[in-house]
């Protein structure tokens, strides 16, 4: 695998890939956090939205493509049409900090770094969420295990080298990070992205945190991703019925 040099990274184009499904309430704020630049492109990969997600994305200048539903499938589809040397995978309910592109290039220039992500800030004023953020950021810095809602980035060259996201129904970001850690370091940008608190508020902060840990343990123990996804979705539906 040939390396992309630091001088190339200084001027490398960044392709921002956003998988969506019925994200009309969030996509406008997410796209608004992306400052206009000739060194950036934004690709929204939709999995079959029935709301105004596509119209909003197109009106704000994003390139919109359609894909089979599934976050891994959608992100791989976006990467396949991306023109940038750097790929940034962004959740549709997560907002980027100012100068994120400068911070990404600097992170990838560091010796031994193969990928990176941002620190996490959750958009709600609850003490329990500050503790969640602390745990996420400690895990990301010392164990180099960021998750998808932290705006994960890497060069397209490395992404293709490892075969992209494994097309799993769940845990695709976790598995990608595990593979990347065998190649080098995962950098953590200390400036946070801001992600929606909706899933923590819907299911409860501690219930969500516990469920996430159970999912990881189950995956390590060899439970199939399809079975984990069915269980995870059933839990989500039961919680939503309570509202």
ABEGO torsion letter per residue (X at the ends): XBBBBAAAAAABBBBBBBBBBGAAAAAAAAAAABBBBAABBBBBBBAGBABAAAAAAAAAGBBBBBBBBEAAAAAAAAAAABABABBBBBBAABBBBBGAAAAAAAAAABBGBABBBBBBBBBBBBAAAAAAAAAAAAAAAAAGBBBAAAGBBBBAAAAAAAGEBBBBABGAAAAAAAAAAAAEBBBBBABBBBBBAAAAAAAEAAAAAAAAAAAAAAAAAGBBAAAAAAAAAAAAAAAAAAX
